[in-house]
Every structure is written in structure tokens, then in C-alpha cells.
Amino acid sequence: MIRLSDIGNAQTILEGRVLRTPMLPAPKLSALTGAEVFVKYENLQVTNSFKERGAVNKLASLDPGDRARGVIAMSAGNHAQAVAYHAQKLRIRATIVMPVTTPAVKVASTRACGAMVVLHGESIAEAQAKAEELQAREGLVFIHPYDDPRIIAGQGTIAIEMLEERPDLDCIVVPIGGGGLISGNAIAAKAISPRIEVIGVEAELYPSMWNALHGEDRPCGGATLAEGIGVKNVGKLTLPIIRDLVSDVLLVSETQLERAVNAYLTLQKTMAEGAGAAGLAAMLKEPDRFKGRRIGLILTGGNIDPRILASIMVRELERDEQIVAFRLTIPDRPGVLGTIASRLGELGANILEVDHKRLFLDVPAKGARLDVTVETRDRAHAEEILSALAEDGYQPTRINASAVMG
């Protein structure tokens, strides 16, 4: 049994070791969702995620003998970095087992904190099996990412801080992997404000907690943007807590996760990884559920691969039709490319990429195919450009801008 007093004790242990992150109103996200949104910026921790709270609370509890033995953990990234960083500060040897699919930026950060990194398996479950093997062989202390009372209590300090600043919150929306974060925060939030609603969010590709709560067997697996919550196994400690205190678990698609990551970057000017943006993704999925209410979001982490982030931004511009690609059939004679470029300039389109091809059999012998990617103001502007090119006789058809830009 984990009580509010345990979370309060964790708060004392964390003081001076972990940042009390700001919780700020987010007017642009409020306008986007129709709710009054407040964001708790856990991406501002030293290792850029909330995981430091649980890691510090657990590591600080180890006796001298356990510290001398060293610790081991398995993680897709954020728990790894948190354990590695704070173990180094406490002069504890740390070994971290990470799936081979972990983003390179998280692997590099974990190694930079002084931990020995072992890459093994495609999933957290496979990494856990390897970590348990190493633990038994080398006599290390296992630091579980979510199924540990001290980890749960450490994570729960977030809700205490949120409700100290905004006791009038109607709802907290929390990402779920194994359930440590939402368990600790549900315990704290419900003890402080019994009327508050706690809602969990999972990626559609990994509905492990949903399955456990609903007695279903939806498949778990696949490449998700939210690899931090891509967990196939739920915690033995966390499941009953979530069943008792969490009102619902929502499943979000990869597209909704992308939209949420992009919204944090473009509207809030802050970095969110896929798992960190899951709460906002749920609000984008079901805006009517949250409309008009005071919602607390935990931006749980900001460790996202820059290449993935760049791809998300381009894809969102394409979805909003601010980047548009089209294919033209043109006569193969001198000056045509210049004419089309001038025409696009007249229409206010900014050319991003051009691919000129002559050797396709579905193109006339005296013709050519031209793939053009342009930047537009909005959807209406894109339609205006396509209509004008059609009137000019170039037979434009829409194609995938992401594919054209490689």
C-alpha cells in the first residue's frame, strides 16, 4: 500500500536533487482543444524526463551494501538516463539494458552519464529478461522502471506540486507505460482532491493496460512514436491502483501523437517526445470530453530524435496543406521549366523541390513528367495553385510530399 505520506516523504528526499518544474497555463493549447490547459514541464529535468523523481527516491533508499553491489535497470531511454545520472552522482555503478530499437539520442545520453549500456531485444520485455539474467549473475540491485513502491511514490510528487499551484484542476491526463507514473499521481491527486478525475493514455499499438482493465486481448507491438510507453506488460503493483483510482484509459493513434508533438513545438516552443505528448494527443482525439474543463497535462519527457522531429514537422505541414506535392505532364522543350517556375512564383508558391523525368512509358515521347513540391499559405492557397496549373494544361495530380522529399 502506497499512501500520500509515502509520496510526501519522497518529496522531502527529492528536494535539492530534482527540479521542481514549472506548471504554466497554455493559452494556445487551450484554444486548440477548447479546455483550459496547464502544462507541467517535466522535460526540463536534467535528463529531460520525470523519471528522475522515482530514480532518486529509490537510489537514495539503498543501504551501503546495496550501493557497493551496483544497480541494473531496463529501459527504452528515460528511466535509463535517470538511473545512470543519479547513480553517478551517488557513486553507484550502473548497468542499463536497453532495446536495440531505442533512439540513438537516448542511448548516447545514458552512456554519457557513466552507465554501462547493454543493447538487447526488440522490446522492453526482452530487455527486462536480459536485465534479470545479468542481475542474478552479477548480484546487482534491480531498479524497476515502474513496479516498485519507491518509484511509484517518487513519480507521485508531480501531482502534489501541480495541485499546490492549481488546486482547482478538474482533471489530470497522464501517459501510461507500465503504470508507475499514473499510479503515484492518482494516489496523490485523489488524496488531495477526491473530486479530481485522472485519465490515462496509451498508444494504440501498445494497449497493455487497456487489455488488463477490460479483459481484452488487443495485439501489442509495432514501431510507435511513443516508445517510452510502448510496454507489453503491466505492473503487478500498478494495475490495482489504476483500476481503483483512474476513471478511464484512452488509446491514441500515431497520427494523434504526431500532431501533439508538433503542437508542443510550434505552439508552446518546447520539445516533447511521443510519450510525453500522449496526454495532449488524447485531448486532440476527444476534445468534447475535456471542453470547458481545467486540465493538467504532464509533459513527461523531451528526449526525441531530431531526425524524427524534423519528419513530424514536415508531415504536419503536409497534413495542413502548407507543403503540397503534385505531378505535371509537360511538353519536353526548352524554357518550359522556367515558365512553370515563373507561374508558381506569380501564384505565391515557394518551390521546395523539383524532379524532372523523361523515360516513363506513360509519358508521351515528346513530353516529360515533373514532380514539384511547394510551400503554400494554407489549404485554399494549395487548391488555387492546382486549379491554375490545370487551366494552364499541365494536368496536375496530387502526390505524397514526404515521399518526394525523401
Secondary structure, DSSP 8 states (H G I E B T S, - for coil): ---HHHHHHHHHHHTTTS----EEE-HHHHHHHSSEEEEEEGGGSTTSBTHHHHHHHHHTT--HHHHHH-EEEE-SSHHHHHHHHHHHHTT--EEEEE-TTS-HHHHHHHHHTT-EEEE--SSHHHHHHHHHHHHHHHT-EE--SSSSHHHHHHHHHHHHHHHHH-TT--EEEEE-SSSHHHHHHHHHHHHH-TT-EEEEEEETT--HHHHHHHT------S--S-GGG--SS--TTHHHHHHHH--EEEEE-HHHHHHHHHHHHHHS-----TTTTHHHHHHHH-HHHHTTSEEEEEE-B----HHHHHHHHHHHHHHTTSEEEEEEEEE-STTHHHHHHHHHHHTT-EEEEEEEE---TTS-TTEEEEEEEEE-SSHHHHHHHHHHHHHTT---EEE-HHHHT-
